[in-house]
Amino acid sequence: MTAVEPRFDQVVHAPPRLQVCGLLAAVDVMDFAAVRDAVGVSDSVLSKHVKQLEDAGYVQVRKATVASRQRTSLSLTTVGRAAFTAHVAELRRITGG
Amino acid sequence: MTADRERAAADRAAADLAALDADRAALADRVAPPRWFGPALGLLLFVLVASNAVDSAAVTGAALLVFGVGVALLVRTYRSRTGVWVYTPPKQMAGWAVFVLAVLVPTYALALPWLFVAAGAVLGAAIAVLTHRWTRAWQRELREGV
């Protein structure tokens, strides 16, 4: 297994984006509403942070209509997953863990 | 950077890691499917395979339709209850594919009606057990932290 190069990532680090990335890193797809509930922020606050992650190419946003309701789902891109893993490695390095 | 700043940064990083671990532990509770999920999937697979015991394209077609609709409903129910989805890891999927082939190849080669029922029961029970085991393994992994 290749060791991950620790790298501080300002886009990932800012709260609550670190939390969003942490949740998305644990799954393949997570509904916007489930992320919002887990993070404990409003729709508008989460939308703003998701947009920043999307602009950085870290998160992919998909919209689908299920039973006449729109469902927005989020997933980490390969680049986003790598950035999050490197950022966690940097946090571990800082803590000496 | 002073020693105080370094200590503050280390404390902040430790707090961030602890928060990530807490989120994963909460997610581990969230991703558990309902108890009937695995048995329902097993029943659908049993019906699909066992339908071959009746030498009728109509019965097999109907069983295929029931399987497809049933699996779609299970996926939709799981996603609406948990808000998440994960794909089965390739290694586990490959192991399952080998097992399915090991059961179905001799079954179709011999083509005995009772054997289709037995094969359906074996595969149905196996997927019910594996669904439970894969979920438990995933929950353990989440609780181990980032």
gemmi code that builds the backbone of each chain (N, CA, C; Angstrom):
import gemmi

chains = {
    "A": [
        ("MET", (0.835, -1.193, 0.000), (0.000, 0.000, 0.000), (0.878, 1.255, 0.000)),
        ("THR", (0.558, 2.240, -0.858), (1.353, 3.451, -0.944), (0.997, 4.397, 0.211)),
        ("ALA", (2.052, 4.973, 0.839), (1.793, 5.918, 1.917), (1.227, 7.208, 1.326)),
        ("VAL", (0.295, 7.808, 2.062), (-0.315, 9.053, 1.576), (0.564, 10.227, 1.980)),
        ("GLU", (0.823, 11.097, 1.002), (1.620, 12.294, 1.267), (0.746, 13.307, 2.012)),
        ("PRO", (1.105, 13.674, 3.267), (0.283, 14.646, 4.005), (0.258, 15.992, 3.290)),
        ("ARG", (-0.928, 16.564, 3.144), (-1.025, 17.881, 2.479), (-2.221, 18.641, 3.045)),
        ("PHE", (-1.926, 19.795, 3.619), (-2.995, 20.633, 4.155), (-3.795, 21.205, 2.996)),
        ("ASP", (-5.120, 21.080, 3.071), (-5.975, 21.558, 1.982), (-6.969, 22.565, 2.546)),
        ("GLN", (-6.814, 23.803, 2.144), (-7.657, 24.879, 2.680), (-9.130, 24.677, 2.308)),
        ("VAL", (-9.374, 24.136, 1.122), (-10.772, 23.931, 0.695), (-11.441, 22.881, 1.590)),
        ("VAL", (-10.735, 21.811, 1.877), (-11.291, 20.732, 2.698), (-11.385, 21.165, 4.158)),
        ("HIS", (-10.376, 21.899, 4.621), (-10.225, 22.156, 6.055), (-11.336, 22.996, 6.677)),
        ("ALA", (-11.809, 23.985, 5.950), (-12.755, 24.933, 6.554), (-14.029, 24.229, 7.005)),
        ("PRO", (-14.474, 24.519, 8.246), (-15.726, 23.928, 8.697), (-16.888, 24.557, 7.934)),
        ("PRO", (-17.947, 23.809, 7.593), (-18.140, 22.384, 7.855), (-17.709, 21.497, 6.689)),
        ("ARG", (-16.823, 22.022, 5.817), (-16.468, 21.236, 4.635), (-15.683, 19.971, 5.003)),
        ("LEU", (-14.890, 20.068, 6.067), (-14.155, 18.873, 6.502), (-15.139, 17.773, 6.893)),
        ("GLN", (-16.197, 18.191, 7.607), (-17.228, 17.241, 8.040), (-17.958, 16.636, 6.832)),
        ("VAL", (-18.269, 17.481, 5.864), (-18.955, 17.001, 4.649), (-18.070, 15.981, 3.921)),
        ("CYS", (-16.797, 16.325, 3.761), (-15.872, 15.412, 3.076), (-15.720, 14.112, 3.861)),
        ("GLY", (-15.674, 14.214, 5.185), (-15.549, 13.017, 6.027), (-16.718, 12.074, 5.845)),
        ("LEU", (-17.904, 12.634, 5.755), (-19.102, 11.802, 5.559), (-19.092, 11.166, 4.173)),
        ("LEU", (-18.789, 11.987, 3.160), (-18.821, 11.481, 1.780), (-17.707, 10.466, 1.529)),
        ("ALA", (-16.597, 10.588, 2.278), (-15.484, 9.648, 2.099), (-15.860, 8.243, 2.583)),
        ("ALA", (-16.871, 8.174, 3.458), (-17.261, 6.886, 4.042), (-18.286, 6.140, 3.203)),
        ("VAL", (-18.836, 6.808, 2.176), (-19.890, 6.192, 1.351), (-19.582, 6.443, -0.132)),
        ("ASP", (-20.423, 5.884, -0.984), (-20.286, 6.205, -2.410), (-21.168, 7.399, -2.769)),
        ("VAL", (-22.387, 7.390, -2.208), (-23.341, 8.468, -2.474), (-24.089, 8.790, -1.180)),
        ("MET", (-24.325, 10.069, -0.944), (-25.117, 10.457, 0.235), (-26.081, 11.563, -0.165)),
        ("ASP", (-27.332, 11.440, 0.272), (-28.336, 12.452, -0.060), (-27.998, 13.779, 0.608)),
        ("PHE", (-28.289, 14.856, -0.086), (-28.058, 16.203, 0.447), (-28.718, 16.336, 1.819)),
        ("ALA", (-29.954, 15.853, 1.936), (-30.697, 15.991, 3.210), (-30.014, 15.225, 4.337)),
        ("ALA", (-29.452, 14.059, 4.018), (-28.774, 13.269, 5.043), (-27.491, 13.962, 5.497)),
        ("VAL", (-26.774, 14.576, 4.547), (-25.557, 15.321, 4.895), (-25.939, 16.521, 5.771)),
        ("ARG", (-26.984, 17.227, 5.348), (-27.449, 18.405, 6.106), (-27.795, 18.014, 7.548)),
        ("ASP", (-28.536, 16.914, 7.708), (-28.923, 16.472, 9.060), (-27.699, 16.093, 9.890)),
        ("ALA", (-26.749, 15.402, 9.263), (-25.560, 14.948, 9.994), (-24.659, 16.122, 10.393)),
        ("VAL", (-24.573, 17.114, 9.506), (-23.688, 18.254, 9.768), (-24.372, 19.283, 10.680)),
        ("GLY", (-25.703, 19.336, 10.585), (-26.438, 20.253, 11.449), (-26.392, 21.697, 10.995)),
        ("VAL", (-26.519, 21.888, 9.676), (-26.578, 23.254, 9.143), (-27.831, 23.391, 8.280)),
        ("SER", (-28.129, 24.610, 7.874), (-29.310, 24.834, 7.034), (-29.004, 24.433, 5.587)),
        ("ASP", (-30.066, 24.310, 4.795), (-29.915, 23.991, 3.368), (-29.012, 25.008, 2.674)),
        ("SER", (-29.248, 26.289, 2.975), (-28.498, 27.337, 2.256), (-27.007, 27.327, 2.621)),
        ("VAL", (-26.730, 27.088, 3.908), (-25.316, 27.032, 4.332), (-24.623, 25.841, 3.676)),
        ("LEU", (-25.306, 24.692, 3.701), (-24.691, 23.508, 3.084), (-24.506, 23.714, 1.584)),
        ("SER", (-25.507, 24.304, 0.932), (-25.411, 24.549, -0.521), (-24.175, 25.382, -0.852)),
        ("LYS", (-23.926, 26.395, -0.029), (-22.775, 27.287, -0.265), (-21.456, 26.493, -0.191)),
        ("HIS", (-21.364, 25.659, 0.830), (-20.114, 24.900, 0.998), (-19.967, 23.797, -0.052)),
        ("VAL", (-21.099, 23.186, -0.402), (-21.057, 22.156, -1.455), (-20.618, 22.784, -2.770)),
        ("LYS", (-21.090, 24.008, -3.029), (-20.715, 24.709, -4.266), (-19.194, 24.933, -4.309)),
        ("GLN", (-18.631, 25.293, -3.167), (-17.171, 25.511, -3.117), (-16.417, 24.203, -3.357)),
        ("LEU", (-16.941, 23.124, -2.785), (-16.302, 21.818, -3.007), (-16.469, 21.382, -4.459)),
        ("GLU", (-17.627, 21.703, -5.024), (-17.895, 21.348, -6.425), (-16.977, 22.147, -7.353)),
        ("ASP", (-16.823, 23.441, -7.056), (-15.949, 24.301, -7.873), (-14.491, 23.827, -7.829)),
        ("ALA", (-14.113, 23.249, -6.682), (-12.737, 22.743, -6.551), (-12.579, 21.372, -7.221)),
        ("GLY", (-13.706, 20.821, -7.682), (-13.664, 19.504, -8.332), (-13.631, 18.354, -7.335)),
        ("TYR", (-14.016, 18.649, -6.075), (-13.951, 17.626, -5.028), (-15.258, 16.855, -4.847)),
        ("VAL", (-16.353, 17.501, -5.196), (-17.666, 16.874, -4.980), (-18.473, 16.915, -6.267)),
        ("GLN", (-19.179, 15.811, -6.505), (-20.085, 15.765, -7.660), (-21.521, 15.823, -7.134)),
        ("VAL", (-22.314, 16.681, -7.744), (-23.710, 16.840, -7.326), (-24.606, 16.253, -8.413)),
        ("ARG", (-25.527, 15.381, -7.996), (-26.461, 14.791, -8.962), (-27.880, 15.077, -8.501)),
        ("LYS", (-28.726, 15.426, -9.448), (-30.135, 15.666, -9.112), (-30.987, 14.666, -9.864)),
        ("ALA", (-31.927, 14.043, -9.162), (-32.825, 13.068, -9.799), (-34.218, 13.256, -9.235)),
        ("THR", (-35.211, 12.946, -10.064), (-36.589, 13.032, -9.587), (-37.058, 11.636, -9.207)),
        ("VAL", (-37.403, 11.475, -7.930), (-37.896, 10.184, -7.428), (-39.272, 10.411, -6.837)),
        ("ALA", (-40.260, 9.696, -7.403), (-41.660, 9.815, -6.955), (-42.085, 11.290, -6.919)),
        ("SER", (-41.832, 11.972, -8.019), (-42.157, 13.393, -8.235), (-41.498, 14.349, -7.227)),
        ("ARG", (-40.493, 13.872, -6.517), (-39.719, 14.766, -5.634), (-38.270, 14.773, -6.106)),
        ("GLN", (-37.677, 15.955, -6.035), (-36.287, 16.034, -6.488), (-35.340, 15.597, -5.363)),
        ("ARG", (-34.451, 14.686, -5.714), (-33.457, 14.225, -4.744), (-32.078, 14.659, -5.233)),
        ("THR", (-31.374, 15.360, -4.357), (-30.008, 15.778, -4.675), (-29.056, 14.885, -3.915)),
        ("SER", (-28.137, 14.275, -4.627), (-27.165, 13.405, -3.954), (-25.748, 13.901, -4.222)),
        ("LEU", (-24.900, 13.650, -3.266), (-23.519, 14.135, -3.315), (-22.559, 12.963, -3.262)),
        ("SER", (-21.457, 13.101, -3.960), (-20.395, 12.093, -3.840), (-19.040, 12.768, -4.012)),
        ("LEU", (-18.032, 12.173, -3.384), (-16.674, 12.702, -3.533), (-16.120, 12.235, -4.865)),
        ("THR", (-15.428, 13.117, -5.557), (-14.750, 12.702, -6.785), (-13.428, 12.020, -6.384)),
        ("THR", (-12.755, 11.435, -7.337), (-11.453, 10.813, -7.051), (-10.473, 11.849, -6.514)),
        ("VAL", (-10.513, 13.043, -7.131), (-9.635, 14.143, -6.697), (-9.992, 14.565, -5.265)),
        ("GLY", (-11.296, 14.647, -4.995), (-11.749, 15.035, -3.662), (-11.366, 14.015, -2.608)),
        ("ARG", (-11.474, 12.754, -2.962), (-11.119, 11.673, -2.024), (-9.607, 11.740, -1.710)),
        ("ALA", (-8.830, 11.982, -2.751), (-7.370, 12.067, -2.550), (-7.023, 13.279, -1.681)),
        ("ALA", (-7.689, 14.417, -1.929), (-7.430, 15.635, -1.149), (-7.807, 15.421, 0.311)),
        ("PHE", (-8.957, 14.768, 0.535), (-9.401, 14.513, 1.915), (-8.425, 13.574, 2.630)),
        ("THR", (-8.010, 12.505, 1.943), (-7.079, 11.536, 2.549), (-5.752, 12.219, 2.908)),
        ("ALA", (-5.266, 13.070, 1.999), (-4.009, 13.776, 2.248), (-4.164, 14.766, 3.404)),
        ("HIS", (-5.335, 15.394, 3.486), (-5.578, 16.356, 4.561), (-5.634, 15.647, 5.926)),
        ("VAL", (-6.295, 14.488, 5.957), (-6.359, 13.716, 7.210), (-4.949, 13.266, 7.607)),
        ("ALA", (-4.152, 12.892, 6.624), (-2.765, 12.502, 6.908), (-1.989, 13.679, 7.507)),
        ("GLU", (-2.279, 14.883, 7.001), (-1.616, 16.080, 7.539), (-2.061, 16.349, 8.982)),
        ("LEU", (-3.359, 16.162, 9.244), (-3.862, 16.348, 10.623), (-3.172, 15.352, 11.553)),
        ("ARG", (-2.992, 14.125, 11.082), (-2.304, 13.110, 11.894), (-0.848, 13.511, 12.130)),
        ("ARG", (-0.224, 14.049, 11.077), (1.180, 14.461, 11.203), (1.299, 15.576, 12.246)),
        ("ILE", (0.347, 16.511, 12.206), (0.387, 17.641, 13.152), (0.227, 17.144, 14.603)),
        ("THR", (-0.659, 16.157, 14.748), (-0.886, 15.633, 16.113), (0.210, 14.662, 16.525)),
        ("GLY", (1.050, 14.287, 15.572), (2.126, 13.340, 15.865), (1.639, 11.898, 15.907)),
        ("GLY", (0.424, 11.681, 15.357), (-0.183, 10.340, 15.378), (0.207, 9.486, 14.207)),
    ],
    "B": [
        ("MET", (7.228, 29.354, 14.180), (6.020, 29.112, 14.968), (6.406, 28.802, 16.424)),
        ("THR", (5.765, 29.463, 17.346), (6.113, 29.248, 18.750), (5.566, 27.902, 19.219)),
        ("ALA", (6.073, 27.471, 20.405), (5.603, 26.207, 20.969), (4.105, 26.259, 21.266)),
        ("ASP", (3.643, 27.438, 21.718), (2.208, 27.596, 22.023), (1.354, 27.419, 20.773)),
        ("ARG", (1.838, 28.033, 19.683), (1.087, 27.922, 18.414), (1.068, 26.486, 17.919)),
        ("GLU", (2.211, 25.826, 18.043), (2.286, 24.419, 17.612), (1.331, 23.561, 18.433)),
        ("ARG", (1.289, 23.832, 19.743), (0.393, 23.054, 20.602), (-1.068, 23.336, 20.241)),
        ("ALA", (-1.378, 24.587, 19.953), (-2.749, 24.953, 19.575), (-3.145, 24.276, 18.262)),
        ("ALA", (-2.212, 24.252, 17.308), (-2.486, 23.595, 16.023), (-2.693, 22.099, 16.213)),
        ("ALA", (-1.885, 21.500, 17.103), (-2.023, 20.061, 17.371), (-3.358, 19.770, 18.044)),
        ("ASP", (-3.764, 20.650, 18.971), (-5.058, 20.470, 19.647), (-6.209, 20.579, 18.658)),
        ("ARG", (-6.086, 21.560, 17.761), (-7.135, 21.777, 16.762), (-7.214, 20.563, 15.823)),
        ("ALA", (-6.054, 20.071, 15.407), (-6.030, 18.900, 14.508), (-6.612, 17.674, 15.212)),
        ("ALA", (-6.277, 17.507, 16.491), (-6.810, 16.364, 17.249), (-8.321, 16.469, 17.376)),
        ("ALA", (-8.811, 17.698, 17.589), (-10.262, 17.909, 17.699), (-10.948, 17.608, 16.362)),
        ("ASP", (-10.325, 18.011, 15.259), (-10.882, 17.729, 13.926), (-10.959, 16.225, 13.676)),
        ("LEU", (-9.898, 15.519, 14.024), (-9.883, 14.062, 13.824), (-10.936, 13.391, 14.705)),
        ("ALA", (-11.078, 13.875, 15.945), (-12.078, 13.302, 16.848), (-13.492, 13.539, 16.302)),
        ("ALA", (-13.720, 14.730, 15.726), (-15.041, 15.041, 15.162), (-15.335, 14.144, 13.955)),
        ("LEU", (-14.311, 13.894, 13.137), (-14.492, 13.005, 11.983), (-14.830, 11.591, 12.448)),
        ("ASP", (-14.128, 11.131, 13.502), (-14.408, 9.800, 14.053), (-15.833, 9.713, 14.594)),
        ("ALA", (-16.272, 10.775, 15.261), (-17.628, 10.792, 15.830), (-18.682, 10.729, 14.716)),
        ("ASP", (-18.421, 11.451, 13.621), (-19.355, 11.427, 12.487), (-19.447, 10.030, 11.871)),
        ("ARG", (-18.299, 9.371, 11.777), (-18.294, 8.020, 11.192), (-19.026, 7.038, 12.110)),
        ("ALA", (-18.856, 7.202, 13.416), (-19.552, 6.315, 14.352), (-21.069, 6.515, 14.242)),
        ("ALA", (-21.496, 7.779, 14.106), (-22.928, 8.062, 13.942), (-23.430, 7.488, 12.619)),
        ("LEU", (-22.588, 7.575, 11.593), (-22.961, 7.030, 10.281), (-23.101, 5.504, 10.347)),
        ("ALA", (-22.258, 4.860, 11.162), (-22.320, 3.397, 11.308), (-23.689, 2.964, 11.821)),
        ("ASP", (-24.262, 3.765, 12.719), (-25.606, 3.442, 13.218), (-26.653, 3.681, 12.135)),
        ("ARG", (-26.424, 4.711, 11.354), (-27.403, 5.108, 10.343), (-27.519, 4.110, 9.181)),
        ("VAL", (-26.396, 3.466, 8.821), (-26.382, 2.654, 7.585), (-26.964, 1.245, 7.757)),
        ("ALA", (-27.325, 0.886, 8.984), (-27.879, -0.461, 9.191), (-29.213, -0.597, 8.456)),
        ("PRO", (-29.347, -1.605, 7.590), (-30.631, -1.785, 6.905), (-31.648, -2.391, 7.862)),
        ("PRO", (-32.946, -2.335, 7.518), (-33.929, -3.011, 8.368), (-33.639, -4.518, 8.419)),
        ("ARG", (-34.074, -5.187, 9.494), (-33.778, -6.609, 9.685), (-34.261, -7.481, 8.525)),
        ("TRP", (-35.359, -7.055, 7.890), (-35.954, -7.886, 6.844), (-35.261, -7.693, 5.491)),
        ("PHE", (-34.310, -6.752, 5.400), (-33.696, -6.427, 4.107), (-33.003, -7.654, 3.483)),
        ("GLY", (-32.112, -8.288, 4.235), (-31.373, -9.448, 3.722), (-32.292, -10.613, 3.378)),
        ("PRO", (-33.194, -11.014, 4.315), (-34.130, -12.089, 3.988), (-35.007, -11.779, 2.771)),
        ("ALA", (-35.415, -10.520, 2.612), (-36.247, -10.153, 1.450), (-35.449, -10.320, 0.153)),
        ("LEU", (-34.188, -9.908, 0.184), (-33.326, -10.069, -0.995), (-33.126, -11.555, -1.294)),
        ("GLY", (-32.931, -12.335, -0.220), (-32.767, -13.784, -0.376), (-34.002, -14.438, -0.966)),
        ("LEU", (-35.171, -13.985, -0.520), (-36.428, -14.550, -1.028), (-36.594, -14.248, -2.520)),
        ("LEU", (-36.242, -13.026, -2.911), (-36.336, -12.647, -4.328), (-35.420, -13.518, -5.182)),
        ("LEU", (-34.208, -13.757, -4.671), (-33.243, -14.574, -5.423), (-33.718, -16.031, -5.492)),
        ("PHE", (-34.285, -16.517, -4.376), (-34.822, -17.883, -4.354), (-35.918, -18.040, -5.418)),
        ("VAL", (-36.836, -17.084, -5.446), (-37.945, -17.158, -6.413), (-37.399, -17.158, -7.840)),
        ("LEU", (-36.402, -16.316, -8.099), (-35.827, -16.218, -9.449), (-35.210, -17.551, -9.889)),
        ("VAL", (-34.375, -18.116, -9.023), (-33.670, -19.355, -9.400), (-34.632, -20.540, -9.416)),
        ("ALA", (-35.486, -20.631, -8.379), (-36.409, -21.773, -8.266), (-37.449, -21.781, -9.378)),
        ("SER", (-37.723, -20.629, -9.974), (-38.732, -20.566, -11.046), (-38.333, -21.434, -12.243)),
        ("ASN", (-37.027, -21.729, -12.366), (-36.561, -22.578, -13.466), (-37.030, -24.023, -13.317)),
        ("ALA", (-37.489, -24.382, -12.102), (-38.004, -25.745, -11.879), (-39.243, -26.003, -12.740)),
        ("VAL", (-39.973, -24.927, -13.003), (-41.141, -25.031, -13.892), (-40.645, -24.695, -15.293)),
        ("ASP", (-40.777, -25.623, -16.179), (-40.248, -25.433, -17.535), (-41.190, -24.532, -18.339)),
        ("SER", (-41.185, -23.250, -17.977), (-42.096, -22.316, -18.649), (-41.425, -20.951, -18.762)),
        ("ALA", (-41.357, -20.455, -19.980), (-40.737, -19.145, -20.203), (-41.544, -18.050, -19.517)),
        ("ALA", (-42.867, -18.234, -19.458), (-43.735, -17.232, -18.825), (-43.434, -17.123, -17.334)),
        ("VAL", (-43.275, -18.284, -16.683), (-42.988, -18.286, -15.238), (-41.623, -17.657, -14.978)),
        ("THR", (-40.622, -18.045, -15.774), (-39.276, -17.486, -15.601), (-39.286, -15.982, -15.857)),
        ("GLY", (-40.024, -15.568, -16.877), (-40.118, -14.136, -17.199), (-40.763, -13.368, -16.056)),
        ("ALA", (-41.849, -13.954, -15.502), (-42.543, -13.289, -14.385), (-41.618, -13.201, -13.171)),
        ("ALA", (-40.861, -14.283, -12.915), (-39.938, -14.296, -11.765), (-38.845, -13.243, -11.956)),
        ("LEU", (-38.400, -13.095, -13.218), (-37.366, -12.094, -13.515), (-37.898, -10.685, -13.258)),
        ("LEU", (-39.153, -10.481, -13.655), (-39.797, -9.178, -13.444), (-39.938, -8.884, -11.942)),
        ("VAL", (-40.406, -9.906, -11.202), (-40.573, -9.747, -9.743), (-39.216, -9.437, -9.105)),
        ("PHE", (-38.174, -10.138, -9.569), (-36.826, -9.920, -9.024), (-36.359, -8.486, -9.286)),
        ("GLY", (-36.522, -8.049, -10.530), (-36.067, -6.705, -10.896), (-36.795, -5.620, -10.118)),
        ("VAL", (-38.121, -5.740, -10.079), (-38.926, -4.740, -9.365), (-38.619, -4.798, -7.867)),
        ("GLY", (-38.503, -6.034, -7.339), (-38.230, -6.211, -5.910), (-36.898, -5.609, -5.501)),
        ("VAL", (-35.867, -5.866, -6.284), (-34.535, -5.315, -5.963), (-34.559, -3.786, -6.047)),
        ("ALA", (-35.245, -3.271, -7.084), (-35.340, -1.808, -7.223), (-36.038, -1.201, -6.004)),
        ("LEU", (-37.105, -1.857, -5.538), (-37.825, -1.350, -4.356), (-36.962, -1.426, -3.100)),
        ("LEU", (-36.185, -2.509, -2.981), (-35.294, -2.642, -1.816), (-34.247, -1.529, -1.801)),
        ("VAL", (-33.656, -1.278, -2.966), (-32.634, -0.224, -3.068), (-33.250, 1.129, -2.715)),
        ("ARG", (-34.443, 1.379, -3.271), (-35.109, 2.662, -3.016), (-35.464, 2.823, -1.532)),
        ("THR", (-35.941, 1.735, -0.939), (-36.290, 1.781, 0.489), (-35.051, 2.049, 1.336)),
        ("TYR", (-33.965, 1.344, 1.013), (-32.729, 1.526, 1.785), (-32.240, 2.963, 1.677)),
        ("ARG", (-32.242, 3.483, 0.461), (-31.731, 4.853, 0.266), (-32.609, 5.882, 0.950)),
        ("SER", (-33.935, 5.673, 0.901), (-34.796, 6.676, 1.539), (-34.710, 6.586, 3.059)),
        ("ARG", (-34.425, 5.402, 3.603), (-34.312, 5.262, 5.068), (-32.966, 5.752, 5.592)),
        ("THR", (-31.909, 5.504, 4.837), (-30.571, 5.826, 5.350), (-29.972, 7.076, 4.711)),
        ("GLY", (-30.399, 7.390, 3.495), (-29.835, 8.553, 2.786), (-28.468, 8.284, 2.195)),
        ("VAL", (-28.012, 7.045, 2.242), (-26.681, 6.744, 1.692), (-26.744, 5.510, 0.778)),
        ("TRP", (-25.683, 5.368, -0.009), (-25.536, 4.159, -0.808), (-24.053, 3.830, -0.965)),
        ("VAL", (-23.738, 2.574, -0.872), (-22.368, 2.140, -1.176), (-22.455, 0.942, -2.116)),
        ("TYR", (-21.512, 0.862, -3.007), (-21.451, -0.273, -3.911), (-20.620, -1.365, -3.243)),
        ("THR", (-21.011, -2.619, -3.468), (-20.263, -3.725, -2.881), (-18.835, -3.690, -3.414)),
        ("PRO", (-17.842, -3.774, -2.517), (-16.445, -3.735, -2.985), (-16.162, -4.847, -3.999)),
        ("PRO", (-15.327, -4.562, -5.026), (-15.062, -5.522, -6.098), (-14.616, -6.905, -5.600)),
        ("LYS", (-13.806, -6.922, -4.521), (-13.303, -8.194, -4.010), (-14.457, -9.074, -3.496)),
        ("GLN", (-15.368, -8.460, -2.749), (-16.520, -9.196, -2.229), (-17.449, -9.609, -3.372)),
        ("MET", (-17.598, -8.720, -4.345), (-18.475, -9.004, -5.490), (-17.915, -10.182, -6.298)),
        ("ALA", (-16.588, -10.215, -6.453), (-15.947, -11.296, -7.211), (-16.133, -12.627, -6.485)),
        ("GLY", (-15.985, -12.610, -5.159), (-16.194, -13.828, -4.360), (-17.614, -14.342, -4.494)),
        ("TRP", (-18.568, -13.403, -4.460), (-19.984, -13.770, -4.604), (-20.248, -14.351, -6.007)),
        ("ALA", (-19.645, -13.742, -7.026), (-19.831, -14.214, -8.411), (-19.306, -15.647, -8.567)),
        ("VAL", (-18.161, -15.925, -7.953), (-17.584, -17.279, -8.024), (-18.529, -18.286, -7.358)),
        ("PHE", (-19.068, -17.886, -6.199), (-19.992, -18.764, -5.472), (-21.267, -19.031, -6.297)),
        ("VAL", (-21.794, -17.988, -6.898), (-23.015, -18.128, -7.717), (-22.758, -19.086, -8.876)),
        ("LEU", (-21.609, -18.903, -9.527), (-21.278, -19.790, -10.656), (-21.112, -21.232, -10.196)),
        ("ALA", (-20.463, -21.414, -9.030), (-20.232, -22.766, -8.505), (-21.556, -23.476, -8.217)),
        ("VAL", (-22.570, -22.701, -7.869), (-23.887, -23.303, -7.587), (-24.693, -23.479, -8.876)),
        ("LEU", (-24.682, -22.456, -9.730), (-25.581, -22.484, -10.895), (-25.098, -23.348, -12.068)),
        ("VAL", (-23.775, -23.419, -12.256), (-23.276, -24.191, -13.418), (-23.706, -25.659, -13.335)),
        ("PRO", (-23.435, -26.370, -12.220), (-23.905, -27.756, -12.143), (-25.430, -27.868, -12.144)),
        ("THR", (-26.101, -26.835, -11.586), (-27.575, -26.872, -11.543), (-28.155, -26.850, -12.959)),
        ("TYR", (-27.650, -25.921, -13.773), (-28.154, -25.831, -15.152), (-27.669, -27.015, -15.996)),
        ("ALA", (-26.489, -27.548, -15.663), (-25.975, -28.696, -16.424), (-26.861, -29.922, -16.209)),
        ("LEU", (-27.272, -30.123, -14.959), (-28.109, -31.291, -14.657), (-29.586, -31.010, -14.959)),
        ("ALA", (-29.993, -29.737, -14.774), (-31.360, -29.281, -15.095), (-32.462, -30.133, -14.470)),
        ("LEU", (-32.268, -30.520, -13.211), (-33.314, -31.252, -12.494), (-34.196, -30.254, -11.747)),
        ("PRO", (-35.513, -30.381, -11.838), (-36.396, -29.389, -11.197), (-36.082, -29.166, -9.716)),
        ("TRP", (-35.910, -30.237, -8.935), (-35.665, -30.060, -7.491), (-34.341, -29.354, -7.221)),
        ("LEU", (-33.390, -29.525, -8.180), (-32.077, -28.909, -7.999), (-32.159, -27.372, -8.115)),
        ("PHE", (-33.063, -26.890, -8.983), (-33.254, -25.436, -9.093), (-33.802, -24.866, -7.780)),
        ("VAL", (-34.707, -25.620, -7.158), (-35.276, -25.169, -5.878), (-34.177, -25.147, -4.802)),
        ("ALA", (-33.375, -26.235, -4.793), (-32.284, -26.308, -3.799), (-31.260, -25.201, -4.032)),
        ("ALA", (-30.898, -24.980, -5.307), (-29.921, -23.932, -5.628), (-30.454, -22.555, -5.232)),
        ("GLY", (-31.752, -22.341, -5.480), (-32.373, -21.064, -5.094), (-32.321, -20.876, -3.589)),
        ("ALA", (-32.576, -21.964, -2.847), (-32.543, -21.881, -1.375), (-31.126, -21.575, -0.888)),
        ("VAL", (-30.135, -22.253, -1.500), (-28.736, -22.029, -1.092), (-28.318, -20.581, -1.371)),
        ("LEU", (-28.601, -20.110, -2.587), (-28.192, -18.745, -2.946), (-28.976, -17.694, -2.160)),
        ("GLY", (-30.275, -17.957, -1.957), (-31.105, -17.015, -1.197), (-30.617, -16.890, 0.243)),
        ("ALA", (-30.337, -18.051, 0.863), (-29.846, -18.022, 2.248), (-28.482, -17.349, 2.303)),
        ("ALA", (-27.639, -17.652, 1.307), (-26.284, -17.088, 1.301), (-26.311, -15.564, 1.186)),
        ("ILE", (-27.160, -15.047, 0.305), (-27.170, -13.575, 0.131), (-27.751, -12.894, 1.372)),
        ("ALA", (-28.703, -13.569, 2.033), (-29.260, -12.989, 3.270), (-28.172, -12.906, 4.346)),
        ("VAL", (-27.397, -13.990, 4.490), (-26.321, -14.017, 5.497), (-25.221, -13.023, 5.130)),
        ("LEU", (-24.840, -13.018, 3.845), (-23.749, -12.126, 3.410), (-24.121, -10.656, 3.543)),
        ("THR", (-25.380, -10.324, 3.246), (-25.823, -8.935, 3.395), (-25.608, -8.482, 4.835)),
        ("HIS", (-25.983, -9.354, 5.769), (-25.811, -9.056, 7.192), (-24.331, -8.922, 7.542)),
        ("ARG", (-23.503, -9.848, 7.058), (-22.060, -9.829, 7.380), (-21.354, -8.630, 6.767)),
        ("TRP", (-21.706, -8.316, 5.497), (-21.073, -7.165, 4.831), (-21.439, -5.865, 5.560)),
        ("THR", (-22.703, -5.769, 5.992), (-23.118, -4.565, 6.721), (-22.346, -4.442, 8.030)),
        ("ARG", (-22.233, -5.562, 8.770), (-21.497, -5.548, 10.045), (-20.023, -5.148, 9.814)),
        ("ALA", (-19.431, -5.696, 8.758), (-18.020, -5.377, 8.463), (-17.865, -3.891, 8.148)),
        ("TRP", (-18.799, -3.355, 7.399), (-18.759, -1.932, 7.037), (-18.931, -1.068, 8.289)),
        ("GLN", (-19.866, -1.460, 9.152), (-20.077, -0.698, 10.384), (-18.822, -0.719, 11.268)),
        ("ARG", (-18.174, -1.893, 11.334), (-16.928, -1.988, 12.123), (-15.871, -1.033, 11.563)),
        ("GLU", (-15.762, -1.041, 10.230), (-14.774, -0.179, 9.565), (-15.057, 1.297, 9.861)),
        ("LEU", (-16.332, 1.676, 9.829), (-16.685, 3.066, 10.118), (-16.351, 3.429, 11.560)),
        ("ARG", (-16.603, 2.490, 12.479), (-16.356, 2.783, 13.909), (-14.869, 2.811, 14.249)),
        ("GLU", (-14.044, 2.235, 13.356), (-12.597, 2.280, 13.590), (-12.039, 3.688, 13.390)),
        ("GLY", (-12.807, 4.554, 12.716), (-12.387, 5.947, 12.535), (-11.663, 6.186, 11.227)),
        ("VAL", (-11.265, 7.461, 11.024), (-10.619, 7.815, 9.739), (-9.177, 7.305, 9.693)),
    ],
}
model = gemmi.Model(1)
for chain_id, residues in chains.items():
    chain = gemmi.Chain(chain_id)
    for i, (resn, *xyz) in enumerate(residues, 1):
        res = gemmi.Residue()
        res.name, res.seqid = resn, gemmi.SeqId(i, " ")
        for name, pos in zip(("N", "CA", "C"), xyz):
            atom = gemmi.Atom()
            atom.name, atom.element = name, gemmi.Element(name[0])
            atom.pos, atom.b_iso = gemmi.Position(*pos), 0.0
            res.add_atom(atom)
        chain.add_residue(res)
    model.add_chain(chain)
structure = gemmi.Structure()
structure.add_model(model)
structure.setup_entities()
